[in-house]
């Protein structure tokens, strides 16, 4: 066999091998692309529910915070149990103090929440008027608190903690009753204190923390 013919045969064999190898490569690439496309079309896993939706475990009775102002003379915003607007969890452990209808033992707030720290609100109008009776002072103080919340585009449904300071223990029942008028079904953490108030004519002061 001539050297020229041998060379042509070797070239043909090499081309055949190269073509076979290329064909295999094309098949592998096509298979990988099909696998990749199939993965893209596969259904996505269900999203993990937010903390306020799943609660805090077997040892706690948790519920989403309620919306609305709770006061008859104030406009309501949202329904009684709109957890989507107040994404925090009320915690009432069954092996602890237990559930109280008017407040929560604790409130869990997500770390990405916006917090509003409200100074102590007084029973006084902008022009300095202070009502004579405790009930009038208490309602005025709550209205002042609601006004601060509204300025931050919040309602009492955003309250996570309320601290009420009374000048005398005898006002406790009236304070609790009026608090329920404004909060309705909403149950923030509550702190009650009896102490001297900043101004002698004030019978109470209310400070709070809200979250959104």
N, C-alpha and C positions, 0 to 999 in steps of 0.2 A: 504494500500500500504506500502510495506516495506521501511524502511529508505534508503536502498541501491538503490532501484528502483527510489525513489523520487530524490535522488542525481544524478542518471544518467540522468533523464529527465531534471533537472535543468541545467546540464552541456550541454545537447544537445541544450536547448533553448539559453543558453549563446553563444555557438558556432555559432548557426544560426544568432543571432543578430550581433555577431562580423563579420561573413562573409558578412552579408548584408551591415554593415557599411563600411567594407573594400572595397566592390564592389563599393559603392557610392564614396569613396575616390579615387579609381582608375579612375572612370568616370570623376570626377572633375579635377583630375590631367591631364588626357588625353585632356579634353576640354581646359584647360589653355594652355597646350603645343601647341595645334592646333591654338589657338588664337595668341600665341607668334610667331609661324612660319608664320602665315598669315601676321602679322605685318611686319615681316622681308621681306616678299616677296612683300609688297606694294611698289609702285613706290616712289622714293625719290622726295621731292619737288625741283622745279627748283632753282638753285643757284641764289643768289642775284647778279645782274650785278655790276661790279666795278664802282667806282665813275666816271671814265673817260667815261664810256659807257652811263650812264644815264643823264649826264649833271648836271646843277646846279639849275634847276627849271624854272618856266614860265618867270621870270624876267631877264633871262640871255640867251645869245646865246653862247653855249659852243661847242667846237670841240676838238677832240683828236689832240695831237701834231704830227707834220709831221717828217719824217725821212729824211736822206740824207744830204750831206754837202752844196749843193747849189752852189758850186764853180766849174767852168768848168775845172779847172786844178787839182781838187782833186777827189779821188775815191768816188763814192756814195755807201752807205750801206743802203739797205732797200728801200721801195717804198715811195710814196709821203704822204701816210696817214697810217703809220704802228703804230697804237695806242698801240699794244701789247708790243712794245719795249720802248715806252715813256708813261707810264701810269699816265699822269697828265692831268689836264683840263684847257683849255684856257677859260677865262671868259671875256665876253664883254656885260655888262648889257645894255638892251635896254633903261632903264631910266637913264643911266649915260652918259659918254662921247661918247658911241657908238663904233662900230667896226671900226678899222683901218686896212687896208690891210697888213701893214708891221710889226705890233706888236700887242700884246694882252694887254688889260687893266690890267689883273691880270692872274696869273698862280697858280692853286691849286695843291699842291704836296702831295701825300699820306704820312702819318706819317712814314711808314716803308721804305721810299725811301733812297737810298744812295745819299748824297749831296757832290758835288765837288765845293769847293770855289777856284776860280782861281784868282791869283794876277794880278795886272795891267800889261797887255802885251804891250811891247814897239815896235816901228818900228826900230828894231835893230837886226842884225844877231849875231851869237855867237862870231864872231871875231870883233864885234864892229862897223860894217858898218851901216850907216844910210843913206837911199836914200835922194835925194834932193827934189823931188816933193811930194806933199801931197798924191796924188793917189798911188804912189809907197810905201810910208810909210804906208798908210792905208791897202793896200793889204798884205804887209809884217806883219803888226800887226795881221791881221786876220789869216794869215798862222801860226804865232806863237801860237795863241789861239787854232787853230785846232790841232796843234802838242801836246799841253797840253791835250786836250780832248782825242786824240788818245792814249796817254800814260796811260790814265785811262780807256781805252776801251770804249770810248764814241765818239759821233759825235756832230755836231752842232744841230742835232735833240734832243739832251739831254739838251740843254740850256733852262733855265727857266727865267733867268734875265741877261741882258747885260747892262753895264754902259759904255758909250763912253764919254770921256773927250776930247774936242777939244781946241786947243790953240787960235782959232779965229772962230767967227761965220760964216765967209765966206766959211769955209770948210763943212758946214752943208749938202748941197745938194750932194756934191761928196761923203761924208761919207755915206749918206743914200743909194746912188746908189750902192756903193761897198758892203755895208752891205747886200743888197738884192742879190748881186752876190753870196755871201757865204751862206746865209741862205735860199735862194730859197723861198719856200712856208711856211717855219717854222716861227712861230710868237711868240717869247718869249716876256716877259716884257722888255721894253727898257727905259733907263734913259739917257738923253743927257745933258751934262754939258759943259759950256765954261769957262775955267779957265787957269791959268798958268800951264804948264805941268812940270814934274820933271826936265827934261833936256831941255835946250834952243833949241837944234836942233830937238827935237821931236815936231811934230805937233798934236799928239794925243796919247792917252793911252786907252786901253780897258780892263776892268775887267768883270768877269762873274760868275754866279752860274749855275751849271748843276745838273741834277738829273737822277737817273736810278733805 
